[in-house]
Amino acid sequence: MFNEQHLHFFEQIKTPFYYYDLDLLKKTITAIRTESERYNYHVHYALKANTDKKILQELMLAGFGADCVSGNEVKCALNNGFANNKVVFAGVGKSDDEINFALSNDIFCFNCESIQELEVVNALAGNLNTKARIALRINPNVNANTHKYITTGLEENKFGINPYEFDTILEKLKHCPNLQLIGLHFHIGSQITDLTPFKNLCTRVNEIQAWFNQKGHHLENINVGGGLGVNYKEPDTELIPDFAAYFKIFNDFLELRPGQQVHFELGRAIVAQCGNLISKVLYIKNGINTNFAILDAGMTELIRPALYQAYHKIENLSKKNNITKVARYDVVGPICESSDCFGKAVYLPETHRGDVFVIRTAGAYGEVMTSQYNLRKKNKAVYSDELK
Ligand SMILES: *Cc1c(COP(=O)(O)O)cnc(C)c1O
């Protein structure tokens, strides 16, 4: 994907920085639209994956809704032109201020995660003389087979309402005149690459939906969340995830009632591959068993490896066509933490100070998680349309 032209361009820019390929983003959006429109599915973009302005602009223009998990994300979605009737607000710990803000902007739906939250949203909506549309975020107890820190749909996780609470919830809703139950919401985890968990989710949704129907509740909206994974190991072989297979699973296995609308909340699958962290080698240091390539980017720019042992493909762009000599490196950052390491024992072309490194597939949960630890400064993003 990266060539000489990129190298010359990157060499002129102060590193580290995020580089976004807007053409790839557009192609990804087209693939999602083609495959989801087949079934009239609604796609929301999970803002927490990346809130870069140009990226938000593309997604808003594509007609996607916004999936938000904080009041500021709701604000960000609205400020960037997303229609309020396409904004959903999830999260286990919504504060009163955040709820009030979302209520006064008449968002499409609150995905409520606990009985107490229902009481609070009802009371706050009452104060504002309005009605809140809500969906119950349900913990379906489906194993996403992903890293434990990004699994959300198991009973032991903090997210969602458990089926043993359903009776209490329906009883509670009878006494909540300012809530309108419009749907069920699920989200089982992230970076799910095998489609079986999604098939299992459909089965659970069918069972849960049947329970609600039998209690006399017809639910207009089924929101199955996000979580579709991307190829971190070999990004170039799969720059665009297999959206056809993904949406087809839901079409094959979800049992819908007449008129029911299906919603998705994709984050990573939309933006991960279009983003890359560009860095330069500051020093090479010889260790006992391995050499260290010390970059000018660290966990402050991309925390995923330190936070959940995530793998990112690392490339030495300066030596891309010069791989006669290969050596083994621990690729690390400058931050004062031992976990500040992008990759251990990585085989790379022999590397020197000043070489340009690309850390691939960094568009999701990368720039949004940057921190100013060690008083690092926040860097500007660079886009493919600036390439010269
Ligand atoms: C994070 C999140 C998503 C998006 O997850 P991805 O794995 O990035 O697709 C969707 N819905 C909710 C409720 C989330 O918290």
The ligand as an SDF file (V2000), in Angstrom:
LIG
                    3D

 15 15  0  0  0  0  0  0  0  0999 V2000
  -17.5710    0.3950   21.0140 C   0  0  0  0  0  0  0  0  0  0  0  0
  -18.9590    0.1670   20.6560 C   0  0  0  0  0  0  0  0  0  0  0  0
  -19.3050   -0.1210   19.3420 C   0  0  0  0  0  0  0  0  0  0  0  0
  -18.3050   -0.2460   18.2130 C   0  0  0  0  0  0  0  0  0  0  0  0
  -17.4780   -1.3400   18.3610 O   0  0  0  0  0  0  0  0  0  0  0  0
  -16.4810   -1.7610   17.1700 P   0  0  0  0  0  0  0  0  0  0  0  0
  -15.8290   -2.9730   17.6730 O   0  0  0  0  0  0  0  0  0  0  0  0
  -15.5060   -0.6350   17.0010 O   0  0  0  0  0  0  0  0  0  0  0  0
  -17.2920   -2.0030   15.9500 O   0  0  0  0  0  0  0  0  0  0  0  0
  -20.6450   -0.3020   19.0560 C   0  0  0  0  0  0  0  0  0  0  0  0
  -21.5950   -0.2060   20.0130 N   0  0  0  0  0  0  0  0  0  0  0  0
  -21.2850    0.0810   21.2920 C   0  0  0  0  0  0  0  0  0  0  0  0
  -22.3730    0.1840   22.2910 C   0  0  0  0  0  0  0  0  0  0  0  0
  -19.9670    0.2570   21.6680 C   0  0  0  0  0  0  0  0  0  0  0  0
  -19.6760    0.5260   22.9370 O   0  0  0  0  0  0  0  0  0  0  0  0
  1  2  1  0
  2  3  1  0
  2 14  2  0
  3  4  1  0
  3 10  2  0
  4  5  1  0
  5  6  1  0
  6  7  2  0
  6  8  1  0
  6  9  1  0
 10 11  1  0
 11 12  2  0
 12 13  1  0
 12 14  1  0
 14 15  1  0
M  END
$$$$
